[in-house]
Amino acid sequence: MLKKILLFCVITGIIGCVKSEHANSRVVREAGKTYIVDRTGERWDVTQAESLGFKPEKFQYGLGRDAFTPLDDTDLVDDYRGISKDLRIIGVDDGSQSQAYSVPRLSFHEISNSTLGSEPIAVGY
């Protein structure tokens, strides 16, 4: 379930936002897969996201690749002393390991490319 949630966050965070009126990107369905073609012409496979309830036809636009500078694991620290108890965070847990990401820090980067255990993850805000 964690992978599905993170995938949806990555798709909606990187390639654009959902809008309830008319879409500005193109939806292409071929060979059992669903793609969104963003405003830069790049195709994004959203087949899995669509199976989770994402509506590609309501997609507004795509920002294109490398639109955000992501955080990475070099920005993580184990020392939590001095961190305010009121700090808003996004927490990720896989049952054996947990990580927390500062919302104020993510608001400047929108996404963090990270690992949890040995699995690559992306945390978006």
Z-matrix of the N, CA and C atoms (Angstrom, degrees):
N
C 1 1.448
C 2 1.522 1 110.85
N 3 1.347 2 117.41 1 -38.76
C 4 1.453 3 121.80 2 179.48
C 5 1.522 4 110.89 3 -57.90
N 6 1.332 5 117.50 4 -43.97
C 7 1.464 6 121.30 5 -179.92
C 8 1.519 7 110.82 6 -63.11
N 9 1.339 8 117.90 7 -39.09
C 10 1.457 9 121.13 8 -179.82
C 11 1.517 10 110.94 9 -65.87
N 12 1.325 11 117.35 10 -43.13
C 13 1.467 12 121.13 11 179.26
C 14 1.521 13 110.02 12 -64.30
N 15 1.316 14 117.04 13 -45.87
C 16 1.458 15 120.14 14 -179.29
C 17 1.521 16 110.88 15 -65.13
N 18 1.332 17 118.48 16 -38.44
C 19 1.458 18 121.17 17 177.70
C 20 1.517 19 110.05 18 -60.36
N 21 1.326 20 117.57 19 -45.67
C 22 1.459 21 120.83 20 -179.96
C 23 1.523 22 110.61 21 -62.14
N 24 1.352 23 117.50 22 -41.59
C 25 1.462 24 121.16 23 178.44
C 26 1.521 25 110.81 24 -63.37
N 27 1.303 26 116.99 25 -41.25
C 28 1.465 27 120.69 26 179.59
C 29 1.512 28 110.53 27 -64.81
N 30 1.322 29 117.04 28 -46.89
C 31 1.464 30 119.87 29 -178.26
C 32 1.514 31 110.72 30 -62.37
N 33 1.323 32 118.00 31 -48.30
C 34 1.456 33 119.29 32 -178.16
C 35 1.524 34 111.54 33 -72.39
N 36 1.321 35 117.64 34 -27.85
C 37 1.461 36 119.99 35 -179.65
C 38 1.507 37 114.50 36 -80.22
N 39 1.319 38 118.14 37 -36.80
C 40 1.452 39 120.92 38 -175.87
C 41 1.517 40 112.79 39 -86.93
N 42 1.308 41 117.61 40 -46.49
C 43 1.449 42 117.35 41 -171.51
C 44 1.521 43 113.57 42 -93.96
N 45 1.294 44 120.28 43 -4.25
C 46 1.452 45 119.57 44 173.80
C 47 1.498 46 113.67 45 145.59
N 48 1.321 47 115.34 46 -156.31
C 49 1.452 48 119.85 47 -177.86
C 50 1.521 49 109.41 48 -133.27
N 51 1.318 50 115.53 49 161.99
C 52 1.451 51 120.81 50 -179.03
C 53 1.520 52 108.91 51 -93.75
N 54 1.294 53 116.41 52 138.09
C 55 1.461 54 122.80 53 -178.58
C 56 1.522 55 107.78 54 -129.11
N 57 1.309 56 118.03 55 143.06
C 58 1.454 57 120.46 56 -174.57
C 59 1.526 58 113.21 57 -85.34
N 60 1.322 59 119.11 58 -9.93
C 61 1.467 60 120.57 59 -179.74
C 62 1.522 61 109.33 60 -92.89
N 63 1.307 62 119.25 61 -127.06
C 64 1.461 63 122.45 62 -177.25
C 65 1.519 64 110.98 63 -92.38
N 66 1.307 65 114.95 64 144.56
C 67 1.456 66 120.95 65 -179.14
C 68 1.525 67 110.58 66 -84.60
N 69 1.329 68 116.59 67 148.80
C 70 1.457 69 122.30 68 177.31
C 71 1.517 70 111.93 69 -104.94
N 72 1.313 71 117.93 70 -4.61
C 73 1.456 72 121.01 71 177.10
C 74 1.529 73 107.85 72 -109.74
N 75 1.313 74 115.00 73 168.63
C 76 1.454 75 121.16 74 -176.43
C 77 1.523 76 109.90 75 -105.44
N 78 1.332 77 117.11 76 139.60
C 79 1.461 78 122.57 77 176.11
C 80 1.524 79 107.67 78 -103.99
N 81 1.327 80 116.06 79 129.60
C 82 1.457 81 121.76 80 179.44
C 83 1.527 82 107.48 81 -123.01
N 84 1.319 83 116.53 82 129.63
C 85 1.463 84 121.85 83 175.62
C 86 1.525 85 107.95 84 -117.97
N 87 1.329 86 115.16 85 122.49
C 88 1.459 87 119.54 86 177.72
C 89 1.514 88 110.04 87 -154.08
N 90 1.311 89 115.99 88 142.92
C 91 1.465 90 123.62 89 178.09
C 92 1.529 91 112.32 90 51.93
N 93 1.347 92 117.12 91 39.77
C 94 1.459 93 120.93 92 176.87
C 95 1.523 94 114.59 93 77.02
N 96 1.310 95 117.90 94 7.43
C 97 1.469 96 121.55 95 179.70
C 98 1.516 97 109.69 96 -117.62
N 99 1.340 98 115.68 97 155.01
C 100 1.460 99 122.08 98 177.25
C 101 1.520 100 108.76 99 -117.11
N 102 1.328 101 115.80 100 130.14
C 103 1.458 102 122.11 101 -179.84
C 104 1.518 103 110.02 102 -123.94
N 105 1.326 104 115.94 103 147.03
C 106 1.455 105 122.15 104 168.06
C 107 1.520 106 105.78 105 -108.68
N 108 1.324 107 115.81 106 132.32
C 109 1.456 108 120.60 107 175.17
C 110 1.520 109 106.00 108 -101.69
N 111 1.346 110 116.31 109 114.59
C 112 1.463 111 119.74 110 -175.62
C 113 1.527 112 111.41 111 -79.66
N 114 1.316 113 115.96 112 179.18
C 115 1.464 114 120.34 113 -175.22
C 116 1.522 115 113.18 114 -67.47
N 117 1.341 116 117.52 115 -13.11
C 118 1.465 117 119.99 116 176.17
C 119 1.527 118 111.00 117 -91.61
N 120 1.353 119 117.37 118 -4.93
C 121 1.453 120 121.65 119 -179.46
C 122 1.520 121 113.76 120 94.10
N 123 1.331 122 117.72 121 -2.81
C 124 1.458 123 120.47 122 -179.81
C 125 1.525 124 110.30 123 -78.18
N 126 1.337 125 115.67 124 141.18
C 127 1.473 126 121.99 125 178.82
C 128 1.523 127 109.23 126 -95.23
N 129 1.337 128 115.64 127 135.13
C 130 1.465 129 122.82 128 179.10
C 131 1.518 130 108.39 129 -120.42
N 132 1.324 131 117.08 130 123.18
C 133 1.464 132 122.32 131 178.35
C 134 1.522 133 108.28 132 -76.88
N 135 1.328 134 116.78 133 112.01
C 136 1.469 135 122.06 134 -178.85
C 137 1.527 136 111.22 135 -115.64
N 138 1.322 137 116.32 136 22.60
C 139 1.466 138 121.53 137 -177.73
C 140 1.524 139 111.28 138 -56.53
N 141 1.334 140 117.71 139 -49.04
C 142 1.464 141 120.24 140 -178.75
C 143 1.526 142 110.89 141 -66.98
N 144 1.323 143 117.80 142 -41.88
C 145 1.469 144 120.56 143 179.32
C 146 1.521 145 110.50 144 -61.87
N 147 1.330 146 117.34 145 -39.41
C 148 1.463 147 120.69 146 178.02
C 149 1.519 148 110.41 147 -62.79
N 150 1.340 149 118.26 148 -37.29
C 151 1.464 150 121.11 149 178.69
C 152 1.526 151 111.71 150 -66.49
N 153 1.344 152 117.31 151 -19.60
C 154 1.466 153 122.32 152 178.45
C 155 1.528 154 112.77 153 -94.26
N 156 1.348 155 117.34 154 0.35
C 157 1.461 156 120.36 155 176.81
C 158 1.518 157 115.07 156 114.77
N 159 1.332 158 118.91 157 -4.32
C 160 1.454 159 122.34 158 177.32
C 161 1.527 160 108.93 159 -64.84
N 162 1.321 161 117.87 160 134.32
C 163 1.462 162 122.91 161 -178.69
C 164 1.534 163 109.65 162 -105.17
N 165 1.326 164 117.90 163 95.98
C 166 1.465 165 120.20 164 -176.05
C 167 1.526 166 113.56 165 -59.41
N 168 1.337 167 118.27 166 -31.75
C 169 1.466 168 121.19 167 -179.65
C 170 1.522 169 112.57 168 -65.97
N 171 1.311 170 117.35 169 -20.80
C 172 1.464 171 121.18 170 -179.35
C 173 1.528 172 111.96 171 -95.05
N 174 1.317 173 115.71 172 5.04
C 175 1.451 174 121.21 173 -178.13
C 176 1.520 175 109.90 174 -69.90
N 177 1.332 176 116.79 175 133.42
C 178 1.461 177 120.40 176 -174.22
C 179 1.521 178 113.11 177 -84.14
N 180 1.300 179 117.96 178 -55.77
C 181 1.462 180 120.88 179 -177.47
C 182 1.505 181 109.90 180 -165.09
N 183 1.300 182 116.53 181 167.21
C 184 1.452 183 121.36 182 177.20
C 185 1.511 184 110.40 183 -117.88
N 186 1.309 185 115.44 184 138.95
C 187 1.457 186 120.16 185 -179.72
C 188 1.514 187 112.33 186 -81.89
N 189 1.322 188 116.90 187 -21.81
C 190 1.454 189 120.56 188 -178.37
C 191 1.517 190 111.84 189 92.40
N 192 1.311 191 115.28 190 165.98
C 193 1.460 192 122.85 191 -178.15
C 194 1.528 193 110.36 192 -65.98
N 195 1.325 194 115.69 193 147.59
C 196 1.474 195 123.70 194 176.80
C 197 1.526 196 113.76 195 62.30
N 198 1.344 197 117.30 196 27.51
C 199 1.459 198 120.46 197 178.42
C 200 1.526 199 111.54 198 -74.15
N 201 1.326 200 117.49 199 -23.16
C 202 1.457 201 122.19 200 -179.52
C 203 1.517 202 109.36 201 -121.06
N 204 1.318 203 116.23 202 149.46
C 205 1.453 204 121.23 203 170.67
C 206 1.521 205 106.68 204 -96.44
N 207 1.335 206 117.86 205 106.81
C 208 1.469 207 119.58 206 -174.75
C 209 1.519 208 112.22 207 -77.24
N 210 1.328 209 114.53 208 154.96
C 211 1.458 210 120.15 209 166.77
C 212 1.520 211 106.77 210 -73.90
N 213 1.298 212 117.02 211 162.56
C 214 1.461 213 119.90 212 172.96
C 215 1.525 214 108.14 213 -140.22
N 216 1.323 215 116.76 214 -178.46
C 217 1.465 216 120.55 215 -174.89
C 218 1.520 217 114.09 216 -60.55
N 219 1.322 218 118.89 217 -19.63
C 220 1.466 219 119.63 218 178.74
C 221 1.520 220 111.33 219 -66.12
N 222 1.350 221 117.29 220 -17.68
C 223 1.462 222 120.69 221 179.27
C 224 1.529 223 113.03 222 -89.45
N 225 1.332 224 118.01 223 -5.03
C 226 1.459 225 121.11 224 179.36
C 227 1.525 226 110.58 225 -83.10
N 228 1.319 227 115.99 226 143.89
C 229 1.463 228 121.02 227 176.19
C 230 1.520 229 109.14 228 -131.40
N 231 1.331 230 116.68 229 151.49
C 232 1.459 231 121.52 230 177.51
C 233 1.521 232 111.98 231 -91.09
N 234 1.315 233 117.50 232 -17.04
C 235 1.459 234 121.99 233 -176.39
C 236 1.525 235 110.34 234 -88.06
N 237 1.320 236 116.56 235 111.68
C 238 1.451 237 120.67 236 -178.40
C 239 1.529 238 112.63 237 -102.30
N 240 1.339 239 117.68 238 5.50
C 241 1.461 240 119.42 239 177.85
C 242 1.522 241 109.88 240 -65.36
N 243 1.316 242 116.36 241 140.73
C 244 1.455 243 120.90 242 178.94
C 245 1.523 244 114.05 243 84.90
N 246 1.322 245 117.67 244 -1.21
C 247 1.462 246 120.26 245 178.05
C 248 1.529 247 108.26 246 -87.54
N 249 1.303 248 116.40 247 130.74
C 250 1.455 249 122.37 248 -178.28
C 251 1.523 250 111.40 249 -59.74
N 252 1.328 251 116.64 250 140.28
C 253 1.463 252 121.07 251 176.15
C 254 1.526 253 111.64 252 -69.12
N 255 1.340 254 117.49 253 -15.23
C 256 1.461 255 122.14 254 179.46
C 257 1.525 256 112.89 255 -92.95
N 258 1.328 257 117.47 256 0.28
C 259 1.458 258 120.67 257 -178.88
C 260 1.525 259 110.11 258 -63.72
N 261 1.328 260 116.27 259 128.41
C 262 1.474 261 120.58 260 176.53
C 263 1.521 262 108.13 261 -79.55
N 264 1.329 263 115.19 262 132.42
C 265 1.457 264 120.50 263 -179.11
C 266 1.525 265 110.32 264 -132.90
N 267 1.314 266 114.90 265 162.44
C 268 1.457 267 122.50 266 167.60
C 269 1.519 268 105.08 267 -113.21
N 270 1.309 269 116.40 268 123.81
C 271 1.453 270 121.23 269 -179.11
C 272 1.511 271 111.75 270 -105.15
N 273 1.322 272 115.68 271 144.08
C 274 1.465 273 122.37 272 177.49
C 275 1.518 274 107.15 273 -128.93
N 276 1.330 275 115.94 274 133.29
C 277 1.455 276 121.24 275 -177.53
C 278 1.515 277 108.82 276 -139.60
N 279 1.335 278 116.71 277 136.47
C 280 1.463 279 119.32 278 176.40
C 281 1.525 280 111.91 279 -112.77
N 282 1.314 281 117.03 280 12.72
C 283 1.458 282 121.71 281 179.84
C 284 1.515 283 113.26 282 98.61
N 285 1.329 284 117.39 283 -25.03
C 286 1.459 285 120.36 284 178.91
C 287 1.522 286 112.67 285 -123.08
N 288 1.320 287 116.98 286 -18.11
C 289 1.457 288 121.43 287 -178.86
C 290 1.524 289 108.59 288 -144.29
N 291 1.340 290 115.51 289 147.24
C 292 1.460 291 120.63 290 179.14
C 293 1.518 292 110.00 291 -131.68
N 294 1.325 293 115.00 292 152.24
C 295 1.460 294 121.41 293 174.24
C 296 1.512 295 108.07 294 -141.51
N 297 1.329 296 116.42 295 150.35
C 298 1.457 297 122.08 296 177.79
C 299 1.521 298 108.68 297 -124.77
N 300 1.325 299 115.60 298 141.22
C 301 1.459 300 122.46 299 -178.73
C 302 1.519 301 108.33 300 -123.31
N 303 1.302 302 117.52 301 129.03
C 304 1.457 303 123.43 302 -179.10
C 305 1.526 304 110.65 303 -68.56
N 306 1.332 305 117.23 304 124.63
C 307 1.460 306 121.07 305 178.26
C 308 1.529 307 110.86 306 -62.37
N 309 1.351 308 120.05 307 -44.11
C 310 1.467 309 118.11 308 177.49
C 311 1.533 310 112.72 309 -59.02
N 312 1.312 311 117.60 310 -37.26
C 313 1.467 312 120.21 311 179.02
C 314 1.524 313 110.38 312 -70.73
N 315 1.338 314 116.70 313 -41.86
C 316 1.461 315 119.91 314 178.31
C 317 1.531 316 111.91 315 -65.74
N 318 1.323 317 117.70 316 -28.82
C 319 1.465 318 119.28 317 -177.83
C 320 1.524 319 112.04 318 -64.44
N 321 1.327 320 117.73 319 -19.60
C 322 1.466 321 121.12 320 176.10
C 323 1.527 322 112.18 321 -90.67
N 324 1.325 323 117.63 322 -15.57
C 325 1.461 324 121.17 323 -176.25
C 326 1.527 325 113.06 324 -121.48
N 327 1.320 326 117.49 325 -21.14
C 328 1.455 327 125.49 326 179.91
C 329 1.529 328 115.20 327 68.13
N 330 1.325 329 118.66 328 -22.39
C 331 1.456 330 120.48 329 -177.23
C 332 1.522 331 110.27 330 -151.68
N 333 1.319 332 115.31 331 148.73
C 334 1.461 333 121.23 332 174.10
C 335 1.515 334 108.54 333 -126.17
N 336 1.324 335 116.43 334 122.33
C 337 1.463 336 121.54 335 172.62
C 338 1.512 337 106.77 336 -87.17
N 339 1.309 338 117.03 337 122.45
C 340 1.450 339 120.45 338 -171.04
C 341 1.526 340 109.91 339 -147.18
N 342 1.305 341 115.32 340 -175.07
C 343 1.459 342 121.92 341 172.05
C 344 1.518 343 108.27 342 -133.36
N 345 1.296 344 115.86 343 148.96
C 346 1.460 345 122.46 344 173.75
C 347 1.512 346 104.84 345 -129.28
N 348 1.335 347 115.55 346 110.99
C 349 1.457 348 119.78 347 -168.25
C 350 1.511 349 107.38 348 68.12
N 351 1.305 350 117.00 349 -123.08
C 352 1.468 351 120.34 350 177.23
C 353 1.528 352 112.21 351 -106.80
N 354 1.341 353 116.91 352 4.57
C 355 1.473 354 121.08 353 -177.38
C 356 1.520 355 111.57 354 -93.51
N 357 1.331 356 118.05 355 131.61
C 358 1.468 357 119.90 356 173.23
C 359 1.527 358 109.31 357 -71.89
N 360 1.327 359 116.65 358 137.89
C 361 1.464 360 122.09 359 177.51
C 362 1.527 361 108.97 360 -135.81
N 363 1.298 362 116.00 361 162.69
C 364 1.458 363 122.38 362 171.82
C 365 1.519 364 106.30 363 -129.78
N 366 1.332 365 116.18 364 131.49
C 367 1.461 366 121.60 365 178.46
C 368 1.515 367 106.75 366 -114.39
N 369 1.331 368 116.70 367 122.18
C 370 1.455 369 120.99 368 -176.55
C 371 1.504 370 112.20 369 -116.07
N 372 1.345 371 115.12 370 151.40
C 373 1.467 372 121.63 371 176.40
C 374 1.499 373 107.83 372 -139.28
